[in-house]
Amino acid sequence: MSAPLCQIVDGYRSFGAVQALAGVSLEIHPGELLGIVGPNGSGKTTLFNCVTGRFRLHKGRVLWSGTDITRWPMDRIARVGLVRTFQQSMYFGSGTVRDNVIMALDIARTAHRKHSEVSIPSDVEGLLDFTKLGPLAGTPSAVLSHGSLRRLGIALALAVKPALLLMDEPAAGLNDAESRDLGVLLRRVRDAGVTLAVVDHDMGFLMPLVDRIVVLSAGRKLTEGTPAEVRTDPVVIEAYLGTGFDHSASGSATQGPSLEESVG
C-alpha cells in the first residue's frame, strides 16, 4: 500500500466535559474512497473539522504527506489540496448554477493552488458537464432540488482541484435515485484522481461505494476494514447495525437499515 496522503495520529479533542475524539488514529491513502461511519456523537464531523483546521486537536497530530499540519490555518490547508464539504448544501446564495461555478473557479484561481495531477475540468462548461449539471446551468440555485444542490456543492468544491475531498453526509436527505446518482459521481471524482473520505450514516449507500470503512464509537476508533470485513464484524453488528442487518447481502443502495435507523 502507498504511503498515506493524510494521517491523524492519536487525536484528542474535547468540548468542555465531552470527549469528542479520544485517541483516534487513521490513515487515508492516495486514490482510495474511504468511508467513516458511526452514530451521532461518535466524532465524525469533529474529526473532519480538526483535519481541515476549523478546530484544533488538543493532543495528537495531523500529517499531510508526512508534513505536520496540525497548527496550520484553514486557508493554508486548503491550498495544499485538502478540502471538505459540509452536511448543509453548499452554494452561493444568488445567481444561477453557472454563476455559482464561475464564482468558485474565480476563487480557485486567486488561491494560486499549485498544479495538480487531478484531472477535474478547469473551465465552467467542463465542470458543469463533469457533475452532470449542464442541463441546469441557467437555473437559479435557490430553486434547485435537494439532490441537485448536493451536486452543485460538489462542483464548487471540485473547482479547486482538491487532492483529498472530505465529504460530510453527502447522501443525507436524498432519495434512492439521487443516492445512486451521487455514488456514480463520487466514483467519477475518484477516477479523476481525487482521494475521497466520506462520512455517512447510510450503510446501504456506503457499502457498495467505498474501498475501506473506519467505524467510530464515542470518539474512538472501534474497527476498520473492507466493507465485507466490517459487515461481518460481530462488534459492529451488535453496536451499530443490529441483529436484523443482513450482513450476507451484497450491499445495494436500498439494502439493510441505515446506521441512523439502527441506533435511533
KOLVEXLUM-341399 format. One record per residue (C-alpha): x, y, z; residue in three letters. Coordinates in steps of 0.1 Angstrom, whole numbers, plus 5000, padded with zeros to 4 digits. Layout:
<recs>
XYZALA...
</recs>
This chain:
<recs>
500050005000MET501250354992SER502350605019ALA499450785035PRO498251115019LEU496751225052CYS497151085088GLN495551155121ILE497851035149VAL496450985184ASP493951275180GLY492151415210TYR489651695211ARG487151785238SER484352035242PHE484052105279GLY483351775296ALA482551605262VAL485451405247GLN484651425210ALA487851255199LEU489751025222ALA492950885207GLY491750845171VAL494450735146SER493750665110LEU495250695075GLU493850805042ILE495850665012HIS496150824977PRO493350714953GLY491150544978GLU487550604986LEU487350575024LEU484050555044GLY483750685080ILE480750575100VAL479250595134GLY476150725152PRO475651085161ASN478251195187GLY480850945176SER483251225165GLY482951205127LYS482351575120THR484851685147THR487451465130LEU486951655097PHE486951985115ASN490351905131CYS491851775099VAL490952085080THR491952335107GLY488552455117ARG489152315152PHE492552235168ARG493451905183LEU494151925220HIS496551635216LYS497951445186GLY498951545151ARG497551575116VAL500051485088LEU499851575051TRP502251365030SER504351335062GLY504351705070THR502851815103ASP499952055095ILE498252035129THR498652415136ARG498252535100TRP495352775094PRO492452665073MET493352865042ASP496952715041ARG495552365044ILE493052425016ALA495852554993ARG497752224995VAL494552044983GLY492751935015LEU489152045011VAL485851955027ARG482151975022THR479552025049PHE476351855059GLN474352155047GLN474152215009SER476952454998MET476252724972TYR476453094968PHE473053244978GLY472253414945SER472653354908GLY472353054886THR474152724887VAL476552864861ARG477153184881ASP478052974911ASN480552764892VAL482053084877ILE482553234911MET484052914925ALA486552894897LEU487453254901ASP488153204938ILE490152894930ALA492353094906ARG493053364932THR494153094957ALA497253024935HIS497052644942ARG499952464926LYS499252254895HIS497651924905SER497651584887GLU493951584894VAL492051574860SER489051784871ILE488052034844PRO489152394849SER486552564828ASP482952634835VAL481352424809GLU483752134815GLY482952134853LEU479252164846LEU479451864823ASP481651664847PHE479051704875THR476051654852LYS474752004859LEU474852124823GLY471052104818PRO470552314850LEU473252574842ALA470752854838GLY468552754868THR468652984899PRO470452794926SER467752884951ALA465152674934VAL467252354928LEU466152024942SER468051894972HIS469851634951GLY470951904926SER472152134953LEU474351844966ARG475851814932ARG476352184929LEU478152184963GLY480451914950ILE481152114918ALA482152414939LEU484552204960ALA486052044929LEU486752394914ALA489952404935VAL491052054922LYS491451904957PRO493951624962ALA491751504991LEU488051584995LEU486351515028LEU482551485025MET480251515055ASP476851335050GLU476651395012PRO473651145009ALA471651295037ALA468051375026GLY468551214992LEU466050954977ASN467250624963ASP467750754928ALA469651064940GLU471850844961SER472650624932ARG473550924910ASP475651064938LEU477550734941GLY478250744903VAL479551104906LEU481851014936LEU483350724916ARG483950964887ARG485651214911VAL487850934924ARG488750814889ASP489751174881ALA492451154908GLY490751294938VAL491151094971THR487851084990LEU486851035026ALA483051015031VAL481151035063VAL477550895061ASP475050715083HIS473650515054ASP475550185052MET473550085022GLY474950385004PHE478550345016LEU479049965015MET479049924977PRO480850254972LEU483950264994VAL487250064994ASP487550075032ARG485550175062ILE486550325096VAL483950285124VAL483950545152LEU482350505186SER482150775213ALA485250945199GLY487250625195ARG488050405165LYS486150085170LEU487449905140THR488349945103GLU488449715073GLY486949645039THR483149665036PRO482949285037ALA485049275069GLU483049545086VAL479749405075ARG480549075092THR482349215123ASP480349095153PRO481249405173VAL479949635146VAL476849435141ILE476049445178GLU476949815183ALA475549975152TYR473749755127LEU471549555150GLY470949175148THR468449235119GLY471049355095PHE471649125066ASP475449115066HIS475548845039SER473849065013ALA475949234986SER475049584997GLY472749764973SER471750124977ALA468550014994THR469749705013GLN469749705051GLY468949965077PRO470950285079SER473050355110LEU470650625118GLU467750375119GLU469750125138SER470950355166VAL467750565168GLY
</recs>
